[in-house]
Amino acid sequence: MLLVACDNPERVRSEAAFARLCGVAPIPASSGMTTRHRLNRGGHRQANAALYRVVIVRMQHHEPTKAYVARRTAEAKTKFEIIRCLKRLLARELWAAMRPLREARLEAGLAA
């Protein structure tokens, strides 16, 4: 994930841009009386696959994620929708973790 975002830090300016780059930005896919979203099919396929793997492992072993899945299942969400939401949440977590690295790289680039 660091290679995807920090390879060219000027390209990823916000959390939403990072989500789009990873292919987890929600796109409205509503029709008629149904309101729903789907994930953007574009973006970096390997980053999307990495997010998917992390989400699947978290669903099996991470207690807060298990509680989230149970809560969303009780709200009548499908497993596919829950995975979509978890991938987006994970992208937010990664963006927050990478933000200091990105800013340091941008400052170093401006100083050079």
Buried (B, 14 or more C-beta within 10 A) or exposed (E): BEEBBBEEBEEBEEBEBBBBBBBBBBEEEEEEEEEEBEBBEEBBEEBBEBBBEBBEEBBEEBEEBEEBBEEBEEEEBEEEBBBBBBBBBBBBEBBEEBEEEBEEBEEEEEEE
